[in-house]
Amino acid sequence: MKKVAIVAVCVLGFIFSGKAQEKGKIEFGGGTGLNYSNIRDSYGSSDGKVSFNVSASADYYFSDRWSVRAKLIYDRKGYDNAFYGIYDQDTGITNIKTTSVDLNYFTIPIETEWHFGRKRNWYMHLGPYAGFLINSKAKDLDIDTTEDFKNTDFGVAFGIGVKFPISDKLKLYVEYDEQMGFSEIFENSNNSSFFNTRLSLNVGVNFLLN
């Protein structure tokens, strides 16, 4: 699945490089953010955990109001107070432990952005995302749990942000971003399907390509 992620990033790069000669129509960016994530099923949600993300983006403007943005995000998700059974070979007893679970993804959202406000500094974004699992770990137990989870995660991303011009070609941004997963994340779940949820508050910089 990591090969799929690499291919996807390369395809996005070719798409945007083809538009790069149109001066003032494309912005590149980089940022980081604070994540709050958990998993949910039809009965409710798990306890959440706080982590972080790091991203790179390319934003192509079709007009002063509309653009399409692609991002590549190193996204740390997961949940807290998970129950794991630890089998003791000496006693033959399975002990139930609680742990925080880390789920590390490369996430690629493709979003439409609507820019609004008097100077078009505000924007709202919406679009699908694909996540590719890097690894997973039961943190407090120091156990690799990657094989317990599916390699891919699909859902929708949406949010709102504002950009603060620093110069003609450089802007700072602050952004609220949310991801709602629609695909089962576990390889084997008994009587329910579980999905990722992630909220984040991001900051970063955008710069215009010459």
N, C-alpha and C positions, 0 to 999 in steps of 0.2 A: 504493500500500500504506500510505502514511502516513495517508490518509483512513480506511482500515480500522482502523488503530490508534486514531485519534481517536474513531471511532464506538464501538469496543469500550470505551474508557475512559468514555465518556458513559453507555453502557448499565450498566456497573458502578456508576457514580455513582448512577443512578436506583435500582438494586437496593438499594444500601446506604442511600440516603436514605429509602427506604420503611420501613426498620427503625430509623431513627435515634431515633424517639420512645420506644423500649423502653430505659429507663434501665438502665445497667450492662451492656448486652448487646453493645455494640460498642466496639472500640478502633480508633483511628487511629494510624498510626505513620510514622516516617521514619527512614532510616538510610543507611549507606554501608558499603562493604566492599572487601576486597582480592581480586581475581580471579586465578585461574590457569587458563588455557584452552589448548586445542589442538584439532586435528581428527584424526579417526581413520577408518580403513577396515577391511576384513576382514583386512588384513595387519599392522596395527599403528597406532601413533600418531605424529604429528609432534612436533617439539620444542615445548614449551610456552612461553607468555609470560605475564608478570605485568601486570595492569592494575587497573581499579577498577570499581565500580558505585555508583549512587545510586538510592534507591528510596523510594516512598510506598506505604502499605498500609492496608487496612481489614479488620478481623477481627470476624466476627459469631459470638457464642457461642450455641449451642443448649443447652448445659448447662455445668457446671463442668469437664467432661472433653472436650467436642467443640466445635469451631468450624470455620468455613470462612473462608479468607483469600484476598483478591485483592490482587495487587501490580502496580504499574507501575514497571519498572526501566529506567533507562538503563544498558545492559550493554555494557561493552567486552570483546569477545572477540578471538580471532585465534590466530596461531601464529608460530613463529620458524623461521629458516633455510629459508624457501621459495625455490624456484628459479623465476626469471622470465627469459624471453628478451627481450633488447632488440635490436631490429633497427637496424643502422647503414645508412642509405641511401647513404652515400658508398662504403662498401666492399661492401655487399650481404651482410654477415656478421651473424648473430644471436649476440650475446654472452650467455652465461648468467650471471646475477647472483644472489646470495642476498640475501634481505631479510626483515624482520619484517612481517607482514601484520596490520593492524587491521581488525576487523569490529565496527561499532558498531550495536547493536540497541536498540529499545524492546521489552522482554520483558514479557509479561503471564501470570503463572502463577495458576491457580485451584486452591487446595490445601485438603485436609481436614487439620485439626490435632487430634492427640490430646494432651491435657494430663494430666500425671501427676506423681507425687511427693506428699509429705504436704500441701504447700500449692499443688499444681498449678502450680508455677513452671516445670517442665520441659515441653517439648512436642516432638513429632515431626510433621513435615509431609510430605505426598505429594500430587501432582496433576499434571495436564498443563500445559504452557505453550505459548504462541505467541510467536514473535519476529518483529519487523518490521525489516528492514534499513534503517538510516539512510544509511550510506555505508561504503565500504571503501577502504583505501589501502595500497599497498606503501610502507611508511614510509621505509625507507632510500633508496629510489629516487625518492621524491616523485611517485608515479604513482597516479592515481585508478583503482581496480580494481572499482568498484561494479558495473559491467556484467558482471563475471565471475561474480557470485554471485546466487543466487535471492533474491527479495524477502522470502520468509518462511522461518521455521525452526520446526519443531514437535518436541516431545519431552516428557520427564517431569522434574519437579523433586522433590527430596526432601532431607531433612536433619533436624537436631536443634538445639534451642536451649534457653536458660534465661533467665528474666526475673527482675530484681532490683527489688522494690518500693522506690520512693523516697517515695511518699505514697499516699493512697487512690486517686489518679487518674493517677499517673505511674509508669512502670516503665522501667528500662533493660534492654536485651536483648543477648545475645551469641549468635550463630547460625552453625552450619555449614550451607552450602547447596550442593547439587550439581545440575547440569543435564546430562541425557544426550539429545542430539538424535537423532531417528529419521528425519529427512527430509534428502535430498540438498541440500547447500549450494551446489554449483557449477552454473552454467548448462550447462556442457559439461565432463564428466569422461569420460575415455577408457574405461578398462577396470575402473573401480572407482567405488563411491559413497563420498562423504566426509560425515562428520557432525560437528557441534560437540560438544565436551565442555567444561564449565566448573565449577570448584570455587571456592567463595568462603568467606571468614570475614567475617561482618558484625557491626556494632554499630549500635545506634540507640535510639530512645525510642518507647514506646507511651503513649497517654493515653486515658482513658475519656471517652466523650461524656456530657454531662449529660442 
